[in-house]
Amino acid sequence: MDEGLTGGGATGVEILRDAQDLARRVAERFVRAAIVAARNRKRFTVALAGGSTPRAAYQMLATHQFASKSNWESVHVWWGDERCVPPDDPQSNYRMAKESLLDEVPIPPNQVHRIRGEDPPVDAAAAYEDSPRRRSAPLPGGRRSTRSAAAAAVA
């Protein structure tokens, strides 16, 4: 594999030099997956991670080098998790992704599907779980779950 040392044989594990190389690898894989999905399905659905770890990757992806290669009209962004805070709170996963990536790329706002962390947790989980169904989009990874499972996860 380029830019990294490959280890583990068939495991597909890459050992990269530093956090900057990791950010670059994430951006490369994002762009590659977005191109293939847009070509094959006319849509790229991705679940973003929160916290501080992915920030450098989102910032890298927002650079012209990577952002110009993605068809942002086909990208739908979801979240894997969110903190129980409003979207403008410094601890919000949505805020971090918005500031480091989403504000920097031409993604249509109606294709950014945030978890309403300011709502009561059970209500927010139930609404978010129903959201892909209402928009005729599969959950990231093609998973289907039940409302009770989402509500139980935050309870």
Buried (B, 14 or more C-beta within 10 A) or exposed (E): EEEBEEEEEEEEEBEBEEEEBBBBBBBBEBBEEBBEBBEEEEBBBBBBBBEEEBBBBBBBBBBEEBBEBBBBEBBBBBBEBBBBBBBEBEBBBBBBBBBBBBEBBEBEEEBBBBBBBBBEBBEBBBBBBEBBEEEEBBBBEEEEEEBEEBBEEBE
